[in-house]
Amino acid sequence: MSADAVSPEPPFVRDADGSFTLDAARLAGRFGWSEHELRDLMRRGLVTSRVERGEGEDAGRWRLSVRCGNRCWQAIVLADGTMAEEQLEFVPAQGRRGCT
């Protein structure tokens, strides 16, 4: 890894209730939008999200899903808040395939 390499992102944080909080600029970047664009879509009620807690062999992991229009971003987050996996899919309007 070179000295110019970007350091890893900070872990996802949780609030006092244990809910994940996502930084708007960080999330907007996943969709290729500006923070302003994402906040506008949220104000208009066009962004949905879901958190699923892992069970069995997935205990201690969470799947975070955020959908807007035909885009679905999903991340697998570990107990320490680090992201193990992420993906952005373009999905048909009626074929949500598990995203929110």
N, CA, C and O atoms as CSV, one atom per row, in Angstrom:
chain,resi,resn,atom,element,x,y,z
A,1,MET,N,N,0.849,-1.177,0.000
A,1,MET,CA,C,0.000,0.000,0.000
A,1,MET,C,C,0.888,1.231,0.000
A,1,MET,O,O,1.853,1.280,0.762
A,2,SER,N,N,0.603,2.211,-0.813
A,2,SER,CA,C,1.434,3.401,-0.906
A,2,SER,C,C,1.109,4.389,0.203
A,2,SER,O,O,0.076,4.288,0.865
A,3,ALA,N,N,2.007,5.342,0.391
A,3,ALA,CA,C,1.811,6.362,1.420
A,3,ALA,C,C,0.632,7.261,1.085
A,3,ALA,O,O,0.062,7.899,1.971
A,4,ASP,N,N,0.263,7.313,-0.197
A,4,ASP,CA,C,-0.863,8.154,-0.616
A,4,ASP,C,C,-2.212,7.450,-0.479
A,4,ASP,O,O,-3.247,8.043,-0.783
A,5,ALA,N,N,-2.215,6.218,-0.035
A,5,ALA,CA,C,-3.461,5.452,0.062
A,5,ALA,C,C,-4.404,6.104,1.059
A,5,ALA,O,O,-3.982,6.680,2.062
A,6,VAL,N,N,-5.661,6.000,0.762
A,6,VAL,CA,C,-6.690,6.559,1.629
A,6,VAL,C,C,-6.847,5.652,2.843
A,6,VAL,O,O,-6.878,4.427,2.718
A,7,SER,N,N,-6.946,6.264,4.014
A,7,SER,CA,C,-7.142,5.459,5.216
A,7,SER,C,C,-8.561,4.907,5.217
A,7,SER,O,O,-9.452,5.483,4.594
A,8,PRO,N,N,-8.775,3.798,5.912
A,8,PRO,CA,C,-10.121,3.213,5.930
A,8,PRO,C,C,-11.128,4.175,6.555
A,8,PRO,O,O,-10.797,5.012,7.395
A,9,GLU,N,N,-12.362,4.017,6.110
A,9,GLU,CA,C,-13.419,4.858,6.659
A,9,GLU,C,C,-13.632,4.539,8.128
A,9,GLU,O,O,-13.402,3.413,8.570
A,10,PRO,N,N,-14.075,5.544,8.884
A,10,PRO,CA,C,-14.399,5.259,10.287
A,10,PRO,C,C,-15.590,4.312,10.348
A,10,PRO,O,O,-16.380,4.246,9.406
A,11,PRO,N,N,-15.720,3.590,11.433
A,11,PRO,CA,C,-16.843,2.655,11.538
A,11,PRO,C,C,-18.181,3.386,11.621
A,11,PRO,O,O,-18.244,4.570,11.949
A,12,PHE,N,N,-19.227,2.660,11.320
A,12,PHE,CA,C,-20.570,3.192,11.504
A,12,PHE,C,C,-20.800,3.342,13.005
A,12,PHE,O,O,-20.333,2.521,13.794
A,13,VAL,N,N,-21.512,4.380,13.391
A,13,VAL,CA,C,-21.780,4.600,14.810
A,13,VAL,C,C,-23.229,4.296,15.113
A,13,VAL,O,O,-24.087,4.285,14.231
A,14,ARG,N,N,-23.477,4.051,16.384
A,14,ARG,CA,C,-24.839,3.782,16.838
A,14,ARG,C,C,-25.212,4.802,17.897
A,14,ARG,O,O,-24.370,5.241,18.680
A,15,ASP,N,N,-26.488,5.175,17.909
A,15,ASP,CA,C,-26.945,6.151,18.895
A,15,ASP,C,C,-27.253,5.462,20.220
A,15,ASP,O,O,-27.019,4.263,20.369
A,16,ALA,N,N,-27.772,6.212,21.172
A,16,ALA,CA,C,-28.044,5.690,22.511
A,16,ALA,C,C,-29.039,4.529,22.491
A,16,ALA,O,O,-29.004,3.670,23.373
A,17,ASP,N,N,-29.921,4.496,21.497
A,17,ASP,CA,C,-30.902,3.414,21.374
A,17,ASP,C,C,-30.337,2.186,20.653
A,17,ASP,O,O,-31.004,1.156,20.554
A,18,GLY,N,N,-29.106,2.303,20.151
A,18,GLY,CA,C,-28.501,1.194,19.420
A,18,GLY,C,C,-28.757,1.235,17.924
A,18,GLY,O,O,-28.335,0.333,17.200
A,19,SER,N,N,-29.443,2.270,17.449
A,19,SER,CA,C,-29.721,2.403,16.015
A,19,SER,C,C,-28.492,2.941,15.294
A,19,SER,O,O,-27.765,3.772,15.838
A,20,PHE,N,N,-28.260,2.473,14.077
A,20,PHE,CA,C,-27.147,2.967,13.273
A,20,PHE,C,C,-27.466,4.364,12.773
A,20,PHE,O,O,-28.609,4.664,12.425
A,21,THR,N,N,-26.458,5.209,12.738
A,21,THR,CA,C,-26.597,6.531,12.142
A,21,THR,C,C,-25.641,6.597,10.962
A,21,THR,O,O,-24.466,6.250,11.084
A,22,LEU,N,N,-26.146,7.042,9.830
A,22,LEU,CA,C,-25.348,7.110,8.607
A,22,LEU,C,C,-25.099,8.568,8.258
A,22,LEU,O,O,-26.033,9.368,8.210
A,23,ASP,N,N,-23.861,8.907,8.017
A,23,ASP,CA,C,-23.495,10.249,7.604
A,23,ASP,C,C,-24.048,10.503,6.202
A,23,ASP,O,O,-23.830,9.705,5.290
A,24,ALA,N,N,-24.765,11.615,6.036
A,24,ALA,CA,C,-25.422,11.896,4.759
A,24,ALA,C,C,-24.426,12.021,3.612
A,24,ALA,O,O,-24.692,11.530,2.515
A,25,ALA,N,N,-23.290,12.666,3.841
A,25,ALA,CA,C,-22.307,12.835,2.769
A,25,ALA,C,C,-21.725,11.480,2.366
A,25,ALA,O,O,-21.531,11.209,1.181
A,26,ARG,N,N,-21.452,10.643,3.342
A,26,ARG,CA,C,-20.901,9.308,3.073
A,26,ARG,C,C,-21.907,8.466,2.278
A,26,ARG,O,O,-21.541,7.810,1.302
A,27,LEU,N,N,-23.169,8.491,2.700
A,27,LEU,CA,C,-24.199,7.719,2.006
A,27,LEU,C,C,-24.447,8.266,0.603
A,27,LEU,O,O,-24.583,7.493,-0.345
A,28,ALA,N,N,-24.506,9.580,0.464
A,28,ALA,CA,C,-24.728,10.191,-0.851
A,28,ALA,C,C,-23.640,9.760,-1.829
A,28,ALA,O,O,-23.916,9.493,-2.998
A,29,GLY,N,N,-22.412,9.694,-1.347
A,29,GLY,CA,C,-21.307,9.277,-2.198
A,29,GLY,C,C,-21.489,7.867,-2.735
A,29,GLY,O,O,-21.061,7.569,-3.850
A,30,ARG,N,N,-22.120,6.996,-1.954
A,30,ARG,CA,C,-22.356,5.620,-2.406
A,30,ARG,C,C,-23.285,5.593,-3.614
A,30,ARG,O,O,-23.168,4.729,-4.483
A,31,PHE,N,N,-24.213,6.554,-3.659
A,31,PHE,CA,C,-25.168,6.634,-4.770
A,31,PHE,C,C,-24.652,7.507,-5.917
A,31,PHE,O,O,-25.266,7.561,-6.983
A,32,GLY,N,N,-23.534,8.183,-5.698
A,32,GLY,CA,C,-23.000,9.076,-6.716
A,32,GLY,C,C,-23.668,10.436,-6.718
A,32,GLY,O,O,-23.660,11.133,-7.733
A,33,TRP,N,N,-24.245,10.819,-5.590
A,33,TRP,CA,C,-24.940,12.091,-5.466
A,33,TRP,C,C,-24.208,12.993,-4.483
A,33,TRP,O,O,-23.338,12.551,-3.732
A,34,SER,N,N,-24.581,14.261,-4.509
A,34,SER,CA,C,-24.090,15.190,-3.494
A,34,SER,C,C,-24.945,15.019,-2.235
A,34,SER,O,O,-26.043,14.465,-2.286
A,35,GLU,N,N,-24.432,15.494,-1.131
A,35,GLU,CA,C,-25.201,15.444,0.118
A,35,GLU,C,C,-26.510,16.220,-0.041
A,35,GLU,O,O,-27.551,15.790,0.457
A,36,HIS,N,N,-26.460,17.351,-0.725
A,36,HIS,CA,C,-27.662,18.161,-0.944
A,36,HIS,C,C,-28.727,17.371,-1.717
A,36,HIS,O,O,-29.908,17.400,-1.369
A,37,GLU,N,N,-28.291,16.663,-2.771
A,37,GLU,CA,C,-29.245,15.862,-3.557
A,37,GLU,C,C,-29.898,14.788,-2.697
A,37,GLU,O,O,-31.111,14.587,-2.760
A,38,LEU,N,N,-29.091,14.098,-1.894
A,38,LEU,CA,C,-29.643,13.051,-1.031
A,38,LEU,C,C,-30.631,13.636,-0.029
A,38,LEU,O,O,-31.719,13.092,0.161
A,39,ARG,N,N,-30.259,14.737,0.610
A,39,ARG,CA,C,-31.163,15.347,1.599
A,39,ARG,C,C,-32.474,15.789,0.959
A,39,ARG,O,O,-33.534,15.676,1.574
A,40,ASP,N,N,-32.406,16.293,-0.275
A,40,ASP,CA,C,-33.621,16.682,-0.996
A,40,ASP,C,C,-34.514,15.468,-1.242
A,40,ASP,O,O,-35.727,15.541,-1.044
A,41,LEU,N,N,-33.925,14.355,-1.672
A,41,LEU,CA,C,-34.699,13.133,-1.902
A,41,LEU,C,C,-35.305,12.617,-0.599
A,41,LEU,O,O,-36.429,12.116,-0.590
A,42,MET,N,N,-34.566,12.738,0.492
A,42,MET,CA,C,-35.088,12.317,1.797
A,42,MET,C,C,-36.273,13.186,2.219
A,42,MET,O,O,-37.283,12.674,2.701
A,43,ARG,N,N,-36.146,14.501,2.037
A,43,ARG,CA,C,-37.246,15.417,2.394
A,43,ARG,C,C,-38.503,15.087,1.606
A,43,ARG,O,O,-39.617,15.244,2.106
A,44,ARG,N,N,-38.323,14.628,0.372
A,44,ARG,CA,C,-39.459,14.300,-0.491
A,44,ARG,C,C,-39.999,12.892,-0.229
A,44,ARG,O,O,-40.949,12.459,-0.881
A,45,GLY,N,N,-39.396,12.180,0.723
A,45,GLY,CA,C,-39.883,10.852,1.085
A,45,GLY,C,C,-39.518,9.768,0.086
A,45,GLY,O,O,-40.192,8.740,0.019
A,46,LEU,N,N,-38.459,9.979,-0.696
A,46,LEU,CA,C,-38.101,9.037,-1.739
A,46,LEU,C,C,-36.997,8.064,-1.338
A,46,LEU,O,O,-36.590,7.222,-2.138
A,47,VAL,N,N,-36.515,8.175,-0.112
A,47,VAL,CA,C,-35.447,7.295,0.372
A,47,VAL,C,C,-36.017,6.419,1.479
A,47,VAL,O,O,-36.615,6.921,2.430
A,48,THR,N,N,-35.833,5.116,1.354
A,48,THR,CA,C,-36.281,4.190,2.397
A,48,THR,C,C,-35.075,3.394,2.883
A,48,THR,O,O,-34.089,3.224,2.167
A,49,SER,N,N,-35.180,2.913,4.115
A,49,SER,CA,C,-34.065,2.135,4.660
A,49,SER,C,C,-34.584,1.018,5.550
A,49,SER,O,O,-35.720,1.033,6.025
A,50,ARG,N,N,-33.696,0.043,5.753
A,50,ARG,CA,C,-34.036,-1.091,6.612
A,50,ARG,C,C,-32.739,-1.600,7.228
A,50,ARG,O,O,-31.681,-1.584,6.599
A,51,VAL,N,N,-32.849,-2.056,8.482
A,51,VAL,CA,C,-31.728,-2.682,9.176
A,51,VAL,C,C,-32.173,-4.075,9.584
A,51,VAL,O,O,-33.230,-4.249,10.190
A,52,GLU,N,N,-31.358,-5.063,9.247
A,52,GLU,CA,C,-31.667,-6.449,9.609
A,52,GLU,C,C,-30.529,-6.983,10.477
A,52,GLU,O,O,-29.358,-6.888,10.111
A,53,ARG,N,N,-30.884,-7.539,11.614
A,53,ARG,CA,C,-29.900,-8.113,12.531
A,53,ARG,C,C,-29.675,-9.575,12.180
A,53,ARG,O,O,-30.629,-10.331,12.000
A,54,GLY,N,N,-28.418,-9.966,12.084
A,54,GLY,CA,C,-28.085,-11.341,11.761
A,54,GLY,C,C,-28.421,-12.282,12.902
A,54,GLY,O,O,-28.350,-11.909,14.073
A,55,GLU,N,N,-28.784,-13.499,12.551
A,55,GLU,CA,C,-29.084,-14.543,13.532
A,55,GLU,C,C,-28.281,-15.779,13.191
A,55,GLU,O,O,-27.803,-15.916,12.065
A,56,GLY,N,N,-28.124,-16.681,14.146
A,56,GLY,CA,C,-27.377,-17.912,13.901
A,56,GLY,C,C,-25.934,-17.596,13.574
A,56,GLY,O,O,-25.262,-16.887,14.323
A,57,GLU,N,N,-25.453,-18.125,12.445
A,57,GLU,CA,C,-24.061,-17.895,12.073
A,57,GLU,C,C,-23.774,-16.445,11.704
A,57,GLU,O,O,-22.611,-16.048,11.626
A,58,ASP,N,N,-24.819,-15.647,11.477
A,58,ASP,CA,C,-24.646,-14.225,11.167
A,58,ASP,C,C,-24.839,-13.327,12.388
A,58,ASP,O,O,-24.873,-12.104,12.253
A,59,ALA,N,N,-24.963,-13.912,13.565
A,59,ALA,CA,C,-25.132,-13.113,14.792
A,59,ALA,C,C,-23.949,-12.151,14.923
A,59,ALA,O,O,-22.808,-12.510,14.636
A,60,GLY,N,N,-24.239,-10.936,15.358
A,60,GLY,CA,C,-23.199,-9.917,15.494
A,60,GLY,C,C,-22.941,-9.136,14.216
A,60,GLY,O,O,-22.013,-8.329,14.147
A,61,ARG,N,N,-23.772,-9.381,13.201
A,61,ARG,CA,C,-23.676,-8.660,11.928
A,61,ARG,C,C,-25.024,-8.035,11.620
A,61,ARG,O,O,-26.064,-8.527,12.056
A,62,TRP,N,N,-24.995,-6.956,10.872
A,62,TRP,CA,C,-26.221,-6.283,10.455
A,62,TRP,C,C,-26.138,-5.998,8.974
A,62,TRP,O,O,-25.063,-5.717,8.443
A,63,ARG,N,N,-27.292,-6.073,8.298
A,63,ARG,CA,C,-27.375,-5.651,6.902
A,63,ARG,C,C,-28.142,-4.339,6.878
A,63,ARG,O,O,-29.297,-4.274,7.298
A,64,LEU,N,N,-27.495,-3.307,6.387
A,64,LEU,CA,C,-28.126,-1.998,6.212
A,64,LEU,C,C,-28.496,-1.871,4.742
A,64,LEU,O,O,-27.657,-2.092,3.869
A,65,SER,N,N,-29.739,-1.518,4.465
A,65,SER,CA,C,-30.212,-1.357,3.084
A,65,SER,C,C,-30.839,0.013,2.937
A,65,SER,O,O,-31.651,0.424,3.767
A,66,VAL,N,N,-30.467,0.720,1.887
A,66,VAL,CA,C,-31.049,2.031,1.585
A,66,VAL,C,C,-31.440,2.009,0.117
A,66,VAL,O,O,-30.644,1.648,-0.749
A,67,ARG,N,N,-32.679,2.400,-0.146
A,67,ARG,CA,C,-33.197,2.380,-1.516
A,67,ARG,C,C,-33.730,3.754,-1.888
A,67,ARG,O,O,-34.371,4.437,-1.089
A,68,CYS,N,N,-33.445,4.133,-3.124
A,68,CYS,CA,C,-34.025,5.345,-3.693
A,68,CYS,C,C,-34.195,5.091,-5.183
A,68,CYS,O,O,-33.225,4.851,-5.902
A,69,GLY,N,N,-35.439,5.146,-5.632
A,69,GLY,CA,C,-35.720,4.881,-7.038
A,69,GLY,C,C,-35.287,3.477,-7.410
A,69,GLY,O,O,-35.696,2.503,-6.779
A,70,ASN,N,N,-34.460,3.378,-8.433
A,70,ASN,CA,C,-34.018,2.057,-8.893
A,70,ASN,C,C,-32.651,1.666,-8.328
A,70,ASN,O,O,-32.016,0.743,-8.838
A,71,ARG,N,N,-32.197,2.353,-7.290
A,71,ARG,CA,C,-30.890,2.070,-6.698
A,71,ARG,C,C,-31.041,1.528,-5.283
A,71,ARG,O,O,-31.828,2.031,-4.482
A,72,CYS,N,N,-30.275,0.503,-5.005
A,72,CYS,CA,C,-30.301,-0.094,-3.678
A,72,CYS,C,C,-28.865,-0.295,-3.202
A,72,CYS,O,O,-28.098,-1.033,-3.821
A,73,TRP,N,N,-28.506,0.359,-2.108
A,73,TRP,CA,C,-27.182,0.184,-1.503
A,73,TRP,C,C,-27.356,-0.698,-0.280
A,73,TRP,O,O,-28.255,-0.476,0.531
A,74,GLN,N,N,-26.496,-1.696,-0.149
A,74,GLN,CA,C,-26.523,-2.584,1.013
A,74,GLN,C,C,-25.120,-2.728,1.560
A,74,GLN,O,O,-24.144,-2.789,0.812
A,75,ALA,N,N,-25.036,-2.781,2.889
A,75,ALA,CA,C,-23.755,-2.990,3.557
A,75,ALA,C,C,-23.939,-4.022,4.658
A,75,ALA,O,O,-24.977,-4.068,5.318
A,76,ILE,N,N,-22.925,-4.841,4.845
A,76,ILE,CA,C,-22.869,-5.755,5.976
A,76,ILE,C,C,-21.931,-5.113,6.984
A,76,ILE,O,O,-20.769,-4.843,6.681
A,77,VAL,N,N,-22.440,-4.871,8.181
A,77,VAL,CA,C,-21.681,-4.186,9.221
A,77,VAL,C,C,-21.436,-5.149,10.370
A,77,VAL,O,O,-22.344,-5.853,10.814
A,78,LEU,N,N,-20.194,-5.171,10.845
A,78,LEU,CA,C,-19.804,-6.041,11.948
A,78,LEU,C,C,-20.104,-5.380,13.288
A,78,LEU,O,O,-20.436,-4.196,13.343
A,79,ALA,N,N,-19.986,-6.143,14.360
A,79,ALA,CA,C,-20.317,-5.648,15.701
A,79,ALA,C,C,-19.525,-4.404,16.082
A,79,ALA,O,O,-20.031,-3.555,16.816
A,80,ASP,N,N,-18.286,-4.281,15.594
A,80,ASP,CA,C,-17.477,-3.106,15.936
A,80,ASP,C,C,-17.778,-1.902,15.047
A,80,ASP,O,O,-17.133,-0.862,15.177
A,81,GLY,N,N,-18.758,-2.035,14.140
A,81,GLY,CA,C,-19.163,-0.932,13.278
A,81,GLY,C,C,-18.425,-0.868,11.960
A,81,GLY,O,O,-18.734,-0.012,11.131
A,82,THR,N,N,-17.449,-1.754,11.735
A,82,THR,CA,C,-16.751,-1.747,10.456
A,82,THR,C,C,-17.585,-2.427,9.384
A,82,THR,O,O,-18.378,-3.326,9.664
A,83,MET,N,N,-17.389,-1.979,8.150
A,83,MET,CA,C,-18.149,-2.523,7.038
A,83,MET,C,C,-17.379,-3.702,6.442
A,83,MET,O,O,-16.236,-3.552,6.009
A,84,ALA,N,N,-18.009,-4.865,6.423
A,84,ALA,CA,C,-17.389,-6.065,5.870
A,84,ALA,C,C,-17.610,-6.160,4.363
A,84,ALA,O,O,-16.735,-6.625,3.633
A,85,GLU,N,N,-18.773,-5.721,3.900
A,85,GLU,CA,C,-19.136,-5.796,2.487
A,85,GLU,C,C,-20.072,-4.646,2.164
A,85,GLU,O,O,-20.750,-4.108,3.039
A,86,GLU,N,N,-20.095,-4.280,0.892
A,86,GLU,CA,C,-21.119,-3.350,0.426
A,86,GLU,C,C,-21.343,-3.578,-1.054
A,86,GLU,O,O,-20.483,-4.101,-1.763
A,87,GLN,N,N,-22.526,-3.170,-1.504
A,87,GLN,CA,C,-22.852,-3.259,-2.926
A,87,GLN,C,C,-23.916,-2.230,-3.261
A,87,GLN,O,O,-24.727,-1.853,-2.415
A,88,LEU,N,N,-23.899,-1.790,-4.490
A,88,LEU,CA,C,-24.932,-0.911,-5.025
A,88,LEU,C,C,-25.505,-1.624,-6.225
A,88,LEU,O,O,-24.779,-1.994,-7.147
A,89,GLU,N,N,-26.821,-1.818,-6.212
A,89,GLU,CA,C,-27.496,-2.488,-7.318
A,89,GLU,C,C,-28.503,-1.548,-7.946
A,89,GLU,O,O,-29.078,-0.683,-7.285
A,90,PHE,N,N,-28.697,-1.737,-9.221
A,90,PHE,CA,C,-29.783,-1.071,-9.928
A,90,PHE,C,C,-30.860,-2.123,-10.085
A,90,PHE,O,O,-30.645,-3.159,-10.715
A,91,VAL,N,N,-32.016,-1.853,-9.512
A,91,VAL,CA,C,-33.085,-2.848,-9.478
A,91,VAL,C,C,-34.342,-2.290,-10.128
A,91,VAL,O,O,-34.606,-1.091,-10.037
A,92,PRO,N,N,-35.124,-3.149,-10.784
A,92,PRO,CA,C,-36.389,-2.693,-11.351
A,92,PRO,C,C,-37.349,-2.282,-10.251
A,92,PRO,O,O,-37.277,-2.792,-9.133
A,93,ALA,N,N,-38.230,-1.377,-10.560
A,93,ALA,CA,C,-39.159,-0.834,-9.579
A,93,ALA,C,C,-39.958,-1.914,-8.850
A,93,ALA,O,O,-40.188,-1.801,-7.646
A,94,GLN,N,N,-40.381,-2.952,-9.559
A,94,GLN,CA,C,-41.190,-3.981,-8.930
A,94,GLN,C,C,-40.377,-5.176,-8.453
A,94,GLN,O,O,-40.913,-6.045,-7.766
A,95,GLY,N,N,-39.099,-5.238,-8.801
A,95,GLY,CA,C,-38.254,-6.372,-8.437
A,95,GLY,C,C,-37.271,-6.006,-7.355
A,95,GLY,O,O,-36.063,-6.023,-7.592
A,96,ARG,N,N,-37.748,-5.679,-6.187
A,96,ARG,CA,C,-36.884,-5.176,-5.126
A,96,ARG,C,C,-35.842,-6.183,-4.657
A,96,ARG,O,O,-34.798,-5.773,-4.150
A,97,ARG,N,N,-36.077,-7.453,-4.802
A,97,ARG,CA,C,-35.135,-8.499,-4.435
A,97,ARG,C,C,-34.531,-8.288,-3.057
A,97,ARG,O,O,-33.318,-8.412,-2.891
A,98,GLY,N,N,-35.348,-7.974,-2.076
A,98,GLY,CA,C,-34.873,-7.915,-0.706
A,98,GLY,C,C,-34.377,-6.565,-0.238
A,98,GLY,O,O,-34.028,-6.431,0.935
A,99,CYS,N,N,-34.329,-5.580,-1.076
A,99,CYS,CA,C,-33.856,-4.263,-0.647
A,99,CYS,C,C,-35.050,-3.419,-0.246
A,99,CYS,O,O,-35.921,-3.132,-1.067
A,100,THR,N,N,-35.088,-3.031,0.989
A,100,THR,CA,C,-36.150,-2.243,1.627
A,100,THR,C,C,-37.498,-2.384,0.982
A,100,THR,O,O,-38.465,-1.769,1.432
